[in-house]
Amino acid sequence: MVIEINKNSDPKEIKKLLHSSPKKGNLKDFFGKLKRNIDGLEFQKKARNEWD
């Protein structure tokens, strides 16, 4: 489903469209820590080192 929002859209109408969305789901599976055995700081240093 695509909802087009422009600068003149009424916030109440936007909320109404969002609540009428056919897809309902649980997003808790996508939140939280990455389940990898890597150190976050080391990963950041490696990712930022690629630009040097």
C-alpha positions in Angstrom: 0.0 0.0 0.0 1.3 3.4 -0.9 0.2 6.6 0.9 1.1 9.8 -0.8 1.7 12.7 1.5 2.3 16.2 0.3 2.9 19.4 2.3 -0.8 20.2 2.4 -1.9 16.8 3.8 -4.0 17.0 7.0 -2.4 15.1 9.9 -5.8 13.7 10.9 -6.3 12.3 7.4 -2.8 10.8 7.4 -3.4 9.0 10.7 -6.8 7.7 9.4 -5.0 6.3 6.3 -2.3 4.7 8.4 -4.9 3.0 10.7 -6.8 1.7 7.7 -3.7 0.0 6.3 -4.3 -3.7 5.6 -0.9 -4.9 6.8 -0.7 -5.2 10.5 2.3 -6.9 12.0 4.7 -7.2 14.8 8.0 -5.3 14.3 9.6 -6.4 17.5 11.6 -9.0 15.6 13.4 -6.2 13.8 14.4 -4.3 16.9 17.3 -4.9 19.3 20.9 -6.0 19.0 22.4 -7.6 16.1 22.8 -11.3 16.7 26.4 -11.5 15.5 29.5 -12.4 17.4 31.3 -9.1 16.6 32.4 -6.2 18.7 30.5 -3.1 17.8 33.4 -0.7 18.3 35.7 -2.9 16.1 33.0 -3.0 13.4 32.7 0.8 13.4 36.5 1.3 13.2 36.7 -1.1 10.3 33.7 0.5 8.5 35.1 4.0 8.9 38.6 2.9 7.9 37.3 2.0 4.4 37.1 5.7 3.6 40.8 6.4 4.3 
